[in-house]
Amino acid sequence: MMFLLFPFLDLGFGMQKPLLLVPVMATPNGTLVHPAHFLLVGIPGLGPNIHFWLAFPLCLMYALATLGNLAIVLIIRVERRLHEPMYLFLAMLSTIDLVLSSVTMPKMASLFLTGIQEIEFNFCLTQMFLIHALSAMESAVLLAMAFDRFVAICHPLHYASVLTGPTVVKIGLATLTRGFVFFFPLPFILKRLSYCRALTVTHSFCLHQDIMKLSCTDTMVNVVYGLFIILSVMGVDSLFIGFSYILILRAVLELSSRGAALKAFNTCISHLCAVLVFYVPLIGLSVVHRLGGPTSLLHVVMADIYLLLPPVVNPIVYGAKTKEIRSRVFHMFSHGR
């Protein structure tokens, strides 16, 4: 094994330093060049002072996401009357958001506060895998919640027999397995590439499409596989969610009583908000990436919204719209005085 050392690299925070050591490994197919570190940019075009002050609202967002999602999980765990499919799926969603925020926000806040951009190569790949796998799991849980609302509104008499406890457990295991299996190959197909271009990841965290762009070897396998899993996971989930709500809307409109129709659809409002917060930035991010061109401020902002907003917004929306959770929170605060 040899090591290459390039002269200097601009870190984007007004500093110059030698480029990181790059191990060169001989393989049967040639030579693989893997960097010791990648460099995270943060938000392009913003200076170190602005990055520093942005760290504080980011830390506040992380605190809100952690406390909100943890509160929902604990309330559902403690309250036996909330051990129903709708709330169990909500607990799964909050658990995923809790882990996802912990994977992204602390490293991002550290980048903004200290200006230290280096992220170790394998740690970057691990973060990338967790971000994509957890996003797929969140998509699957949103689909399960849409199915729950579809059965509750369109087939209420069959709800108890369709969504039983074992069925909910199987859906949870399927969600976990699918997210792991589909995205587990990503770190390995990135490791088969050589990296000899600028080693700057133009986000505050590691994403597959950004790491792939840093390679100077053929990335066709990465492009095809990345497109395949986006379409077969998020694409299929979004289609089924949309189809579920078409059927739900049709069933609601067929109700004779306007009050009953509003009450039935009101149970879907929280879930619809979660779906929009998750899928609108995801679709926008996918579109701007497919249009090609260099990564811009628009790419970075949309990626930040896609990853940082749902863990913060979901607990607030569900806490405000779900009577049982809201009353439990008020009860906790009233007894704490």
N, C-alpha and C positions, 0 to 999 in steps of 0.2 A: 504494500500500500504506500502511495506517495501522497504528498500534500502540495497544493498549489496555493500561492498567496498573491492576490492581485493588489496593486498599489494602494489606492484610496477609494473611499465611497462616501458620498454625501448622505448623511443621515436624515436630512430634511429638518433638523432642529438647530441648524446653524453650526454643526460640528463636522469635522472630517476625521475619519479614522481608517486604519487599514481594514481591508475587506477580510471577512472571516476565512479561516482555513477551510479548504475544500478537499475532502478525501477523494482520491481517485482509485477505483477498484476495478481490477481486471475481471471480466466475465467471458464466458464462451462466445457471446455475441459481440464483444467489443469492450469498451471501457465505459463504466458508469461513473458519473461525477455527481456526488451528493454534497450539498453544502452542510457545514456544521450548524449554521443558523440561517433563518430567514429574518428579514427586517420588516416590521409592521409600520405602516405610514400613519395610521390614525385617520384624520380627515384631511384630504389634500387641500393645500392652499391656506391652511390655518397655521399660525405661528405657535411657538411653544407656550406663550403666555395665554393664548385663547384655549389651547389644549388643557393647560393647567386648571383654568377656571371651569372648564366643561367637566372635569373629573368630579366636582362636587355634586352637580345635579345627577350625574351618573351613579354616584354612590347612594344618593337618595333614592333613585329608581331601583337600585339593587336591594336596598333595605325594604322598600315597599313591596317589591316582588317576593322577597323572602318571607316577610311577615304575613303578607296576604295569602300566599299559596300555602304556607305552613299552617295558618289559622284554618283555612278551608279543610285541609287534610285532617287536622286534629279534631275539628268539629264533627266532621262526617264519621270519623273513627269512634268518637265518644258517644254521639247520639245514635242510639239503636234505631230510632224511627227514620233515620236518614240512610239506613242500609238497604236502599232501593237502587235499581239499575241506574236511574238518572243521576243520583248523587255519587254512586260508585264510579261512574264514568267521569264525573266532575273531579273526584279525588285523583283518578288517573291523570287527567289533564293538568291538575295543579302540581302533581308530583313531577311530571315531565317538565313543566314550566320552571319549577324549582331547580331542577338539575340543569336545564338549559341556561338559565340566568347565571348559575354558578360557574358554568363552563366558559361563558363569554364576558360577563361584566367585570369580575375582579381583574382579569388580565388587561382589559381595556382601560379600566381606571388606573391601574399601575402604569400603563403606557402614557396616559395623559399626565399623571402626577409627576413621574420621574423622568420622562423622556427616553427611557431605556427601550429601544425598539427590538432588540434581539429576542427571538423565540427559537428554541432548539428544534432542529429538523424533525426528530421523532415526536416531540411534544406537539409541534404544529400539525403533524399528520393525525395524531390522536385527537386533538381538538377538532380538526376538520371532520373526522369520522363521527365524533359525538354530536356535533352540530347537525350534520345531515341525518344521522340515524334518529336523533331525538325529534327533528322536524318531521320525519316520516311517521314516527310514533304519534306525534300530536295530530297529524293529518288523519291517521287511522282512528284515533279516539274521537275526533270531530265527526267522522263518518259514523262511528258507533252511536254517538249522541243523536245524530240525524235519524238513524234507524230507530232509536228509542222513541223519539218524538213521532215518527211515522206510525209505529205500531200503536202508541198511546192514543193518537188522534184518529187514525184511519181504521184500526182494529182494536178498540179498547177492551172488548170482551176476551180477546186472546192474549192480552198483554202479559198477564201473570204466567200463562203457560209457555209463551215464547221466550220472554226474557227472565229465565230462572237464574238462581245463583250460580249453578255450574256453567250455564251459558255465558254469563258475564265474566267468569273466571277464564273460560276458553277464549273469549274475545280479547281479554287482557293479555293472555299468553301469546295469542296470534299477533297482536299488535307489537309486542316486544320482539318476537321471533322475526317478523317481517322486516322491522327496522334494522335489526342486526344483520340478517342474512343478505339483504339487498345492498347494504352499504359497507359491509365488511371488506369486500375486494378493493375499495377505493384506495386505502393506503398502500396496498401492494402494487396496484397498477401505476401509482405515482412513483413508487420506489424503483420501478423498472425504467424510469426516464432519467436522462442526464440533464443537469442544470448548469448551464454555462453562461446564462445571460445575467442581467442585473437581478439580484436576489431580493428585491423589494416587493412585498405583498401589499397591494394598494388598498387594504382594509385594516381594521383594528383587530381582526381575527382571521383565522385560516379557513378558506373556502376552496373546494375542489377546482373550480374554474380558474381561480386566481393562481393557484400553485401550478396548474397545468400550463398556463401561459408562460411561466418562467423557464420551461424546458426548451432545449435546442434540438430535441429529437422528435420523431414522429409521434403525435398525440392522437392519432385517429381512434385507437382503442378507447382512450379516455373520453373523447368526444362522443363516440357512439354509445358507450356504456352509460355515460352521464345523461345523455338524452333519453336512453331507454328507461333508466330508473325514474327520471322525472315524469315521463309520460305514464309509465306503468304503476307508479305509486301515487304521487300527488295528482297527476292527470286523471287517473281512474277514480280516485277518491272524490275529487271535485265534481266529476260527472255524476256519480251516485248521490252525492249530497244535493246537487241541483235537482236531480230527478226526484229525490225524496221530497223536497220542498214543493215541487210542482204538484205532486200527489197530495201533500198536506194542504196546500192552498186550495186545491179543488175540493177536498173533503170539508174544509172550513167554510167555503162559499156555499156548499150544499146544506149547511145547517140552517134550520128554519128560524131560530132565534138569533138575532144580532148580538145579544149579550153573550150567548154561548159561544158564538163564533169568535168574538173578541177575547173571551176567556181562554179558549183553546189556543188561539194564535199567540196570546201573551206568554204562554209557556215556552214558546220558541224564540222569544226576543233575545234572551241572553245568549243562546246558542248561535243565532244569526249574527250577533255582534262579534262573537269569537271567530266565526267562520270568515267574516269580512276582514277583521283585523289580521288574520293569518294569511288568507289567500290573495287579497288585493295587492299587498306588497310583494308576495311571492310571484304572482303573475307578472307584475310590472318589472320585477328584477329579472325574470326569465326573458321577457321581451327585449329589454335594453341590452342584455348580454348576447342574445341571438342576433341583434342588429350589428354586432361586431364593433370594431374600433377600440381605441384605448379606453381603459377604465377611467371614468370621469367622476366628478363630484356627485352626479346623479346616481351612478351605480352604488357608491359608498353610502349615501344617505338612505337609499331604498333598502340596502342590505342591513343597515343599522335599525331601520324601522321594523323590518321583517323579523329580526332576531330579538330586539330589545323591547318592543312594544307589547306583544301578547302576554309575556309573564307579568307585566305591570297592570295591563288593562283587564285581563280576564278575572282576577280576584275582585276587582272593584265592581265590574259589571255583574258578576254572579252574586256578590255580596249585597248589592243594591236591589237586584231583581228577585232574589230567592228569599222568600219570607222566612223559611225555617233557619237559614244561615244568618240572616239579618237579625232575627229575634234572639238567636243564641249569642251573637256578638254584643247586642245591647244588654243581654242578661249578664255576660261576663264583665262588662264595664260597670254596670250598676252595682254588682256585688264587690267590685274592686275598690269602690269608693269608701 
